Amino acid sequence: MKNQELLDLRYRMRHSAAHVMADVVTKMFPEVKLAIGPPTDAGFYYDFLSEKPFSEEDLETIETEMRKIIQEDHQFIYSEYDREQLIELNRNEPLKLEVISGISLDETLSTFKHGDFEDLCAGPHVESTGKILAFKLLNVAGAYWRGDESRPMLQRIYGTAFESEQALNDHLTQLQEAQKRDHRLLGKQLDLFSINDDIGSGLILWHPKGSRVRNIFEDYWRLEHYQRGYDLVHTPNIGKSNLWNTSGHLEFFQENMFPEMESDGMEYYLKPMNCPFHIMYYRSNLRSYRDLPMKIGELGTVYRYERGGTLHGMMRVRGFTQDDAHIFCTEDQIESEIDQVLDLTFEMLNAFGFSEFSLNLSTKPEKAVGNNDQWQIAENSLKNTLNRKGLDFSIEEGGGAFYGPKIDVNIKDAIGRHWQCTTIQFDFNLPQRFGLTYIGEDGKEHQPFMVHRAIFGSLERFMGILIEHFGGAFPLWLSPVQVQIIPIADRHIDYAENILNQLQSESIRVTIDSRSERMNSKIREAQINKIPYMLIMGDREIESGTVGVRLRSGEDLGPVLIPQLIDRIKNEVLTKFIDIKF
């Protein structure tokens, strides 16, 4: 079965399983009201309005009853209705009636029915309940109706479905591993970050160890960009309302922006994006074709209002730093610039242990700015570059933003999950809105092509991905503490401090555990904190001028001379050696 066919089958099975689950819930709990139940990339869910929370025992019973309906192999029957008929059909379902009221008058109103259960739905589904081949209910969570904290709290039951028991079991194993690697739990355990209600939901407080990791990959980001001809800038966190009017953010994006602030009779907004500021830098001087390509980059912090129900640790936040860059170039420079961005993307993501990628090209949507010639040039530039580099990619027809086509690069982590990171996005909108020009060789004004691109996406989200990718066991070059010195007794502390000074002079991140605890307890704690190297020192090590070296994996390297240890550590850092087995 081809990959797309498999994805389509999973989608239809999951959608169908959500209906079967809703069928069972309404029979078991007649007082429950239905909301919505869509399939997702990883499974499905259904939201219910229920005064009583569902228990784990309820899930087991629901799952058992679902299996009976699946075995009965009821057909899924599609029907179309006019609006009055559908309202009558759902007269006792207030949330369904609200959904119906939001459907435009020119849309087809339809349902799918199996057995005696009929649900508002556009499909698609499998042919019958018996085609739901392997499924599992996972957990219950709360979810606000429409993601709005002012609306009722619903009970959301999550489940998943696959084409075989083996595929299902593989996914459940992945979920168990993901639970162990949850960045929210590891972030607390390893003292990397926190989210404090007194600061605000969706706002990350980076602790010293987390900040150390962030600073390391920020420094790496800056170095790689300077070496490739980018100029880096710093821009304000707020801007006057006329800037966001010109950019179109107040017209198209205001619901995701924080409310305006007033000062000296003028309105300001927290910036949701860095683009207008980079454009204002471009406009600060008259530009010639000799100035292009111009590459402007920034680690710029932005603020977006995300609904409370959608926030998730570092993965979905309200304040985050984008590794943003904008490339202003001529038409004949486009393909070369896209080629270089892809090279930079793969090189940087490789350094963090990501080696498997999938790419998606999104093309012109129905509603778009820019003329057809511009879109054709941009889309062909993206396709030509991907083909020339021999990269496999899928095409999402009509999936581009209204202002330009884009390439998305997805990474595969250590336990097989896919994350969307890099985006390379053309923009015909902002150059027009801000009247960007350059003087060409012909002495006339021309509009430059503009490309947005971010490699990590957001530093907060990328940090969350890294924590889960490595299970908190960062490679040596990223580890906030690279070496933990463990003196066996108080009389060994002077020797330990001497070693500490030697390592620090070589820019190695090292600490001493000088507590009056047993050595094995100190080693166990260092392993829990996922510190790569533990240096044990007692009488024997002092006599031989060595240290006993243990790795967090449990491997014992035995006695090692300090110069040899320093060479090993520096070489591991220099090569950015990564062992995902940790």
C-alpha positions as CSV (number, residue, x, y, z in Angstrom):
1,M,0.0,0.0,0.0
2,K,1.4,3.4,-1.0
3,N,2.1,5.9,1.8
4,Q,-0.8,8.3,0.8
5,E,-3.2,5.4,0.5
6,L,-2.2,4.2,4.0
7,L,-2.7,7.7,5.4
8,D,-6.1,8.0,3.8
9,L,-7.2,4.6,5.2
10,R,-6.1,5.6,8.7
11,Y,-7.9,8.9,8.4
12,R,-11.2,7.2,7.4
13,M,-10.8,4.5,10.1
14,R,-10.2,7.1,12.8
15,H,-13.1,9.2,11.7
16,S,-15.3,6.1,11.7
17,A,-14.0,5.0,15.2
18,A,-14.9,8.5,16.6
19,H,-18.5,7.9,15.4
20,V,-18.7,4.5,16.9
21,M,-17.3,5.8,20.2
22,A,-19.9,8.6,20.2
23,D,-22.6,6.0,19.5
24,V,-21.6,4.0,22.6
25,V,-21.2,7.0,24.9
26,T,-24.7,8.3,24.1
27,K,-26.2,4.9,24.8
28,M,-24.2,4.5,28.1
29,F,-24.9,8.1,29.2
30,P,-28.1,9.4,27.7
31,E,-27.8,12.8,29.4
32,V,-24.5,13.5,27.5
33,K,-24.5,16.1,24.7
34,L,-22.4,15.7,21.6
35,A,-19.9,18.3,20.3
36,I,-17.4,17.3,17.6
37,G,-15.3,14.2,16.9
38,P,-12.6,14.6,14.2
39,P,-9.7,12.4,13.1
40,T,-6.2,13.6,13.7
41,D,-2.7,12.8,12.5
42,A,-2.2,10.5,15.5
43,G,-5.7,9.2,16.1
44,F,-9.1,10.7,16.9
45,Y,-11.2,12.3,19.7
46,Y,-14.7,13.2,20.5
47,D,-15.8,16.0,22.8
48,F,-18.9,15.5,25.1
49,L,-20.7,17.9,27.3
50,S,-21.1,15.9,30.5
51,E,-21.6,16.9,34.1
52,K,-19.8,13.8,35.3
53,P,-16.2,13.2,34.2
54,F,-15.5,9.9,32.5
55,S,-13.4,7.4,34.4
56,E,-10.8,4.9,33.3
57,E,-13.3,2.2,34.0
58,D,-15.8,4.0,31.7
59,L,-13.2,3.9,29.0
60,E,-12.7,0.2,29.3
61,T,-16.5,-0.3,29.1
62,I,-16.8,2.0,26.1
63,E,-14.0,0.2,24.3
64,T,-15.7,-3.2,24.9
65,E,-19.0,-1.9,23.6
66,M,-17.3,-0.4,20.5
67,R,-15.8,-3.8,19.7
68,K,-19.3,-5.3,19.6
69,I,-20.5,-2.6,17.1
70,I,-17.4,-3.2,15.0
71,Q,-18.1,-7.0,15.0
72,E,-21.7,-6.3,13.9
73,D,-20.2,-4.6,10.8
74,H,-22.9,-1.9,10.3
75,Q,-22.6,0.1,7.0
76,F,-21.8,3.8,7.1
77,I,-24.7,5.4,5.2
78,Y,-24.3,9.0,3.8
79,S,-27.3,11.3,3.6
80,E,-27.9,14.9,2.7
81,Y,-30.5,17.2,4.4
82,D,-31.8,20.7,4.1
83,R,-31.1,23.0,7.0
84,E,-34.6,22.7,8.7
85,Q,-34.4,18.9,8.5
86,L,-31.0,18.8,10.1
87,I,-32.0,21.2,12.9
88,E,-35.0,19.0,13.7
89,L,-32.7,15.9,13.7
90,N,-30.4,17.6,16.3
91,R,-33.1,19.5,18.3
92,N,-31.8,17.9,21.5
93,E,-28.1,18.6,20.7
94,P,-27.4,22.3,21.5
95,L,-23.7,22.1,20.5
96,K,-24.6,20.4,17.2
97,L,-27.1,23.2,16.5
98,E,-24.4,25.7,17.1
99,V,-22.1,23.9,14.6
100,I,-25.0,23.9,12.0
101,S,-25.6,27.6,12.5
102,G,-22.0,28.2,11.6
103,I,-22.1,26.3,8.3
104,S,-22.5,28.6,5.3
105,L,-25.7,28.5,3.4
106,D,-24.1,27.3,0.2
107,E,-22.5,24.2,1.9
108,T,-24.0,20.8,1.6
109,L,-25.4,19.5,4.9
110,S,-24.8,15.8,5.4
111,T,-24.7,13.0,8.0
112,F,-23.3,9.5,8.3
113,K,-25.3,6.8,9.9
114,H,-24.4,3.3,11.3
115,G,-27.0,1.2,13.0
116,D,-29.3,3.7,14.7
117,F,-26.7,6.4,15.3
118,E,-26.6,9.3,12.9
119,D,-24.1,12.2,13.2
120,L,-23.6,15.5,11.4
121,C,-20.6,14.8,9.2
122,A,-19.0,15.4,5.8
123,G,-16.9,12.2,6.0
124,P,-15.1,10.3,4.7
125,H,-15.5,7.0,6.4
126,V,-14.7,3.4,5.8
127,E,-17.5,1.3,4.2
128,S,-18.7,-0.3,7.5
129,T,-17.8,-0.6,11.2
130,G,-16.1,-3.9,10.5
131,K,-13.4,-2.1,8.5
132,I,-12.1,-0.5,11.7
133,L,-9.2,-2.9,12.0
134,A,-7.4,-2.1,15.2
135,F,-8.2,0.6,17.7
136,K,-7.6,1.7,21.3
137,L,-9.0,4.4,23.6
138,L,-6.2,6.3,25.3
139,N,-7.3,8.8,27.8
140,V,-9.7,11.6,28.9
141,A,-8.9,15.3,29.1
142,G,-10.8,18.5,29.5
143,A,-11.3,20.8,26.5
144,Y,-13.1,24.1,26.3
145,W,-15.8,24.3,23.7
146,R,-14.4,26.0,20.6
147,G,-11.1,26.4,22.5
148,D,-12.6,29.4,24.4
149,E,-12.1,29.6,28.1
150,S,-15.4,31.4,28.6
151,R,-17.3,28.5,27.0
152,P,-18.2,25.2,28.7
153,M,-15.6,22.7,29.7
154,L,-16.1,19.4,27.7
155,Q,-14.9,15.9,28.3
156,R,-12.6,14.8,25.4
157,I,-11.9,11.1,24.9
158,Y,-8.9,10.4,22.8
159,G,-8.3,7.2,20.9
160,T,-6.3,5.9,17.9
161,A,-6.9,3.4,15.1
162,F,-4.5,1.6,12.7
163,E,-4.6,-0.8,9.8
164,S,-3.2,-3.7,11.9
165,E,-2.6,-4.8,15.5
166,Q,1.1,-4.6,14.9
167,A,0.9,-1.0,13.7
168,L,-1.3,-0.2,16.7
169,N,1.1,-1.9,19.1
170,D,4.0,0.0,17.6
171,H,2.2,3.3,18.1
172,L,1.3,2.4,21.7
173,T,4.9,1.6,22.4
174,Q,5.9,5.0,20.9
175,L,3.3,6.7,23.1
176,Q,4.8,5.0,26.2
177,E,8.3,6.2,25.2
178,A,7.0,9.7,24.5
179,Q,5.4,9.8,28.0
180,K,8.9,9.0,29.5
181,R,10.3,11.8,27.3
182,D,7.6,14.4,28.0
183,H,9.5,17.7,28.0
184,R,7.3,19.1,30.7
185,L,8.3,16.4,33.2
186,L,12.0,16.3,32.1
187,G,12.1,20.1,32.1
188,K,11.1,20.1,35.8
189,Q,13.3,17.1,36.7
190,L,16.4,18.6,35.0
191,D,15.6,22.2,36.2
192,L,15.5,23.6,32.6
193,F,12.4,25.8,32.6
194,S,9.1,26.5,34.3
195,I,5.7,28.1,33.5
196,N,4.5,30.2,36.4
197,D,0.9,31.3,36.8
198,D,2.1,34.6,38.4
199,I,4.0,35.3,35.2
200,G,1.3,34.2,32.8
201,S,0.1,31.2,30.8
202,G,2.2,30.3,27.8
203,L,5.2,32.3,28.9
204,I,8.4,30.4,29.5
205,L,10.8,31.1,32.4
206,W,14.1,29.7,31.3
207,H,16.2,28.4,34.2
208,P,20.0,28.7,34.2
209,K,20.5,25.2,32.8
210,G,17.9,25.6,30.1
211,S,19.3,29.0,29.3
212,R,22.8,27.5,28.9
213,V,21.5,25.0,26.3
214,R,19.6,27.8,24.6
215,N,22.7,30.1,24.5
216,I,24.8,27.2,23.0
217,F,22.4,26.7,20.1
218,E,21.9,30.4,19.7
219,D,25.7,30.9,19.4
220,Y,25.8,28.1,16.9
221,W,22.9,29.7,14.9
222,R,24.7,33.1,14.8
223,L,28.0,31.7,13.8
224,E,26.5,29.7,10.9
225,H,24.5,32.7,9.7
226,Y,27.4,35.1,9.8
227,Q,29.5,32.6,7.8
228,R,26.8,32.6,5.1
229,G,26.5,36.3,4.6
230,Y,23.6,37.1,6.8
231,D,23.4,40.5,8.7
232,L,21.8,40.1,12.1
233,V,19.6,42.8,13.7
234,H,17.7,43.4,16.9
235,T,14.3,45.0,16.6
236,P,11.8,46.3,19.2
237,N,9.1,44.2,20.9
238,I,6.4,46.7,20.1
239,G,5.4,48.8,17.1
240,K,2.9,51.6,16.3
241,S,-0.5,50.5,15.0
242,N,0.2,52.1,11.6
243,L,3.0,49.6,11.0
244,W,0.6,46.7,11.6
245,N,-2.1,48.4,9.5
246,T,0.3,48.6,6.6
247,S,1.5,45.0,7.0
248,G,-2.1,43.8,7.1
249,H,-1.7,42.1,10.5
250,L,-4.6,44.2,12.0
251,E,-6.8,43.1,9.1
252,F,-5.9,39.4,8.9
253,F,-4.2,38.5,12.2
254,Q,-5.6,40.7,15.0
255,E,-7.4,37.9,16.8
256,N,-3.9,36.4,17.4
257,M,-2.4,39.7,18.6
258,F,-2.5,41.0,22.2
259,P,-4.6,44.1,22.8
260,E,-3.3,47.5,21.9
261,M,-1.4,49.7,24.4
262,E,-1.6,53.5,24.4
263,S,1.2,55.9,25.0
264,D,1.4,59.7,24.2
265,G,-1.9,59.4,22.3
266,M,-0.7,56.7,20.0
267,E,-1.5,53.0,19.8
268,Y,1.1,50.3,20.0
269,Y,1.0,46.5,19.7
270,L,3.3,43.7,20.9
271,K,4.8,42.3,17.7
272,P,3.4,39.0,16.5
273,M,6.0,38.8,13.8
274,N,9.4,40.2,12.9
275,C,8.8,40.8,9.2
276,P,7.7,44.5,9.2
277,F,10.8,45.5,11.2
278,H,13.2,43.8,8.7
279,I,11.3,45.5,5.9
280,M,11.7,48.9,7.6
281,Y,15.4,48.2,7.8
282,Y,15.4,47.4,4.0
283,R,13.5,50.7,3.4
284,S,16.0,52.7,5.6
285,N,18.2,53.3,2.5
286,L,17.9,53.4,-1.3
287,R,18.7,49.8,-2.5
288,S,20.5,48.8,-5.7
289,Y,20.7,45.5,-7.5
290,R,24.3,45.5,-6.2
291,D,22.9,45.3,-2.6
292,L,21.0,42.0,-3.4
293,P,20.7,39.4,-2.2
294,M,20.2,41.0,1.2
295,K,19.8,38.5,4.1
296,I,18.5,39.9,7.4
297,G,18.3,37.6,10.4
298,E,17.2,37.9,14.0
299,L,16.5,35.8,17.0
300,G,13.4,37.9,17.6
301,T,10.9,37.4,20.4
302,V,7.3,37.7,19.3
303,Y,3.9,37.5,21.2
304,R,0.8,35.8,19.9
305,Y,-2.5,35.3,21.7
306,E,-3.1,31.5,21.7
307,R,-6.3,30.3,23.4
308,G,-5.6,28.7,26.8
309,G,-6.9,25.3,25.8
310,T,-4.3,25.1,23.0
311,L,-1.2,25.9,25.2
312,H,1.2,23.0,25.7
313,G,4.5,23.3,27.6
314,M,7.1,24.8,25.3
315,M,5.4,23.4,22.2
316,R,2.6,25.9,22.1
317,V,3.2,29.2,23.9
318,R,2.3,32.9,23.8
319,G,5.8,34.4,23.9
320,F,8.5,32.8,21.8
321,T,11.7,33.6,19.9
322,Q,11.8,32.9,16.2
323,D,15.1,32.2,14.4
324,D,13.8,34.5,11.7
325,A,15.4,35.7,8.5
326,H,14.2,37.5,5.4
327,I,16.0,37.4,2.0
328,F,15.5,40.2,-0.4
329,C,16.6,39.2,-3.9
330,T,16.2,39.5,-7.6
331,E,14.3,36.9,-9.8
332,D,17.6,35.4,-11.1
333,Q,18.9,34.9,-7.5
334,I,15.9,33.0,-6.2
335,E,16.9,29.4,-6.9
336,S,20.5,29.9,-5.6
337,E,19.1,31.4,-2.4
338,I,16.6,28.6,-1.8
339,D,19.4,26.1,-2.5
340,Q,21.6,27.7,0.2
341,V,18.7,27.9,2.7
342,L,18.1,24.1,2.3
343,D,21.9,23.4,2.7
344,L,21.9,25.4,5.9
345,T,18.8,23.7,7.1
346,F,20.1,20.2,6.7
347,E,23.5,21.0,8.1
348,M,22.1,22.7,11.2
349,L,19.4,20.0,11.9
350,N,22.0,17.3,11.4
351,A,24.1,18.8,14.2
352,F,21.2,18.1,16.6
353,G,20.9,14.5,15.6
354,F,18.1,14.8,13.0
355,S,18.9,12.9,9.8
356,E,15.5,11.9,8.4
357,F,13.4,14.6,6.7
358,S,10.2,14.9,4.8
359,L,9.4,17.9,2.6
360,N,6.2,19.5,1.5
361,L,5.6,22.1,-1.2
362,S,2.4,24.2,-0.8
363,T,1.2,26.0,-3.9
364,K,-1.1,28.9,-4.8
365,P,-4.5,28.9,-3.0
366,E,-7.8,30.0,-4.5
367,K,-7.5,33.5,-2.8
368,A,-4.0,35.0,-3.3
369,V,-2.2,38.2,-3.8
370,G,0.5,38.6,-6.5
371,N,0.0,37.9,-10.2
372,N,0.2,34.5,-11.9
373,D,3.6,35.1,-13.3
374,Q,5.1,35.8,-9.9
375,W,3.5,32.7,-8.5
376,Q,4.7,30.6,-11.4
377,I,8.3,31.9,-11.0
378,A,8.2,31.3,-7.2
379,E,6.7,27.8,-7.4
380,N,9.0,26.7,-10.2
381,S,12.0,28.0,-8.3
382,L,11.0,25.9,-5.3
383,K,10.3,22.8,-7.4
384,N,13.5,23.2,-9.5
385,T,15.7,23.5,-6.4
386,L,14.1,20.5,-4.7
387,N,14.4,18.4,-7.9
388,R,18.0,19.5,-8.6
389,K,19.0,18.5,-5.1
390,G,17.3,15.1,-5.6
391,L,15.0,15.6,-2.7
392,D,11.7,13.8,-2.4
393,F,8.7,16.0,-1.6
394,S,4.9,16.0,-1.7
395,I,2.8,18.7,-3.2
396,E,-0.1,20.3,-1.4
397,E,-2.0,21.9,-4.2
398,G,-3.6,25.2,-3.0
399,G,-2.0,24.8,0.4
400,G,0.2,27.9,0.3
401,A,-0.5,31.1,2.2
402,F,-2.4,33.8,0.3
403,Y,0.9,35.7,0.0
404,G,3.1,33.0,-1.5
405,P,4.1,29.3,-1.9
406,K,6.3,27.6,0.7
407,I,8.4,24.6,1.5
408,D,8.0,22.9,4.9
409,V,10.7,20.6,6.3
410,N,9.6,18.0,8.8
411,I,12.1,16.2,11.0
412,K,11.9,12.7,12.4
413,D,12.9,12.3,16.1
414,A,14.5,9.4,17.9
415,I,11.2,7.6,18.6
416,G,9.8,8.1,15.1
417,R,7.6,11.1,15.5
418,H,7.5,13.9,12.9
419,W,7.8,17.6,13.7
420,Q,7.4,20.5,11.3
421,C,10.4,22.8,11.8
422,T,11.8,24.7,8.9
423,T,9.6,26.9,6.6
424,I,10.8,28.7,3.5
425,Q,8.0,31.0,2.4
426,F,7.7,33.4,-0.5
427,D,5.9,36.7,0.1
428,F,4.4,38.9,-2.6
429,N,2.2,40.7,-0.1
430,L,4.5,42.7,2.1
431,P,6.8,44.0,-0.7
432,Q,3.7,45.4,-2.4
433,R,2.2,46.8,0.8
434,F,5.4,48.6,1.9
435,G,6.3,49.6,-1.7
436,L,9.7,47.9,-1.6
437,T,12.0,48.6,-4.6
438,Y,15.6,48.4,-5.8
439,I,17.3,50.2,-8.7
440,G,18.1,47.6,-11.4
441,E,20.9,47.6,-13.9
442,D,18.6,49.4,-16.3
443,G,18.3,52.3,-13.8
444,K,14.6,51.7,-13.2
445,E,12.8,50.7,-10.0
446,H,11.9,47.0,-9.5
447,Q,10.2,45.1,-6.7
448,P,12.4,42.6,-5.0
449,F,11.4,39.1,-4.3
450,M,11.1,38.4,-0.5
451,V,11.5,35.1,1.2
452,H,10.7,34.4,4.9
453,R,12.6,31.5,6.5
454,A,13.0,30.0,9.9
455,I,15.0,26.8,10.5
456,F,14.2,26.0,14.1
457,G,10.8,27.7,14.0
458,S,10.7,28.9,17.5
459,L,13.5,28.4,20.1
460,E,11.0,27.3,22.8
461,R,9.3,24.7,20.6
462,F,12.7,23.5,19.3
463,M,14.0,23.2,22.9
464,G,10.9,21.1,23.7
465,I,11.6,18.9,20.7
466,L,15.2,18.5,21.7
467,I,14.4,17.5,25.3
468,E,12.1,14.8,24.0
469,H,14.4,13.7,21.1
470,F,17.3,13.1,23.5
471,G,15.1,12.1,26.5
472,G,16.8,14.9,28.4
473,A,20.3,13.4,27.8
474,F,21.7,16.2,25.7
475,P,24.8,15.4,23.6
476,L,28.0,16.7,25.2
477,W,28.2,19.9,23.1
478,L,24.7,20.9,24.3
479,S,24.8,19.6,27.9
480,P,24.4,22.4,30.5
481,V,26.7,20.4,32.7
482,Q,29.2,18.3,30.9
483,V,31.2,16.9,33.8
484,Q,30.3,16.2,37.4
485,I,33.3,15.7,39.7
486,I,32.6,13.3,42.6
487,P,35.2,13.3,45.4
488,I,34.8,10.1,47.5
489,A,35.5,11.8,50.8
490,D,36.2,15.3,52.2
491,R,40.0,14.8,52.0
492,H,39.7,14.5,48.2
493,I,38.0,17.9,47.7
494,D,41.3,19.8,47.2
495,Y,42.3,17.4,44.4
496,A,38.8,17.7,42.9
497,E,39.0,21.5,42.9
498,N,42.3,21.4,41.2
499,I,40.8,19.2,38.4
500,L,37.8,21.6,38.3
501,N,40.1,24.6,37.6
502,Q,41.9,22.6,34.8
503,L,38.7,21.7,33.1
504,Q,37.2,25.2,33.5
505,S,40.3,26.7,31.9
506,E,39.5,24.5,28.8
507,S,35.9,25.9,28.7
508,I,34.5,22.7,29.9
509,R,31.2,23.0,31.9
510,V,31.9,21.3,35.2
511,T,30.7,21.1,38.8
512,I,31.7,19.4,42.0
513,D,29.4,17.3,44.2
514,S,31.1,17.9,47.6
515,R,28.1,16.8,49.7
516,S,28.7,14.3,52.5
517,E,26.8,11.5,50.6
518,R,27.8,8.0,49.6
519,M,29.7,7.9,46.3
520,N,27.1,5.5,44.7
521,S,24.3,8.0,45.7
522,K,26.2,10.8,44.0
523,I,26.7,8.8,40.9
524,R,23.1,7.8,40.8
525,E,22.0,11.4,41.1
526,A,24.4,12.5,38.3
527,Q,22.9,9.8,36.1
528,I,19.3,11.0,36.9
529,N,20.5,14.5,35.9
530,K,21.8,13.0,32.7
531,I,25.3,14.5,33.1
532,P,27.5,12.9,30.4
533,Y,30.8,12.5,32.4
534,M,31.3,11.6,36.1
535,L,34.8,11.8,37.4
536,I,35.4,9.7,40.6
537,M,38.4,10.6,42.7
538,G,39.8,9.1,45.9
539,D,43.2,8.1,47.3
540,R,44.1,5.9,44.3
541,E,43.4,8.6,41.7
542,I,45.3,11.2,43.7
543,E,48.4,8.9,43.9
544,S,48.3,8.2,40.1
545,G,47.3,11.7,39.0
546,T,44.2,10.3,37.2
547,V,40.4,10.4,37.5
548,G,38.0,7.4,37.4
549,V,35.7,8.1,34.5
550,R,32.1,6.9,34.2
551,L,29.6,7.8,31.5
552,R,25.9,8.4,32.1
553,S,25.2,5.2,30.1
554,G,26.8,3.3,32.9
555,E,30.0,2.5,31.1
556,D,33.1,2.6,33.3
557,L,36.2,3.9,31.4
558,G,38.5,3.3,34.4
559,P,41.4,5.6,35.4
560,V,42.2,8.3,32.8
561,L,44.9,11.0,32.7
562,I,43.5,14.6,32.7
563,P,45.1,15.6,29.4
564,Q,43.6,12.5,27.7
565,L,40.2,13.3,29.2
566,I,40.4,16.9,28.1
567,D,41.3,15.8,24.5
568,R,38.4,13.3,24.5
569,I,35.9,15.9,25.7
570,K,37.0,18.6,23.3
571,N,37.0,16.3,20.3
572,E,33.5,15.1,21.2
573,V,32.3,18.7,21.4
574,L,34.1,19.8,18.2
575,T,32.6,17.0,16.1
576,K,29.2,17.4,17.8
577,F,29.2,13.7,18.5
578,I,25.7,12.4,19.2
579,D,24.7,9.0,20.6
580,I,20.9,8.8,20.7
581,K,21.1,5.6,22.7
582,F,21.2,7.6,26.0
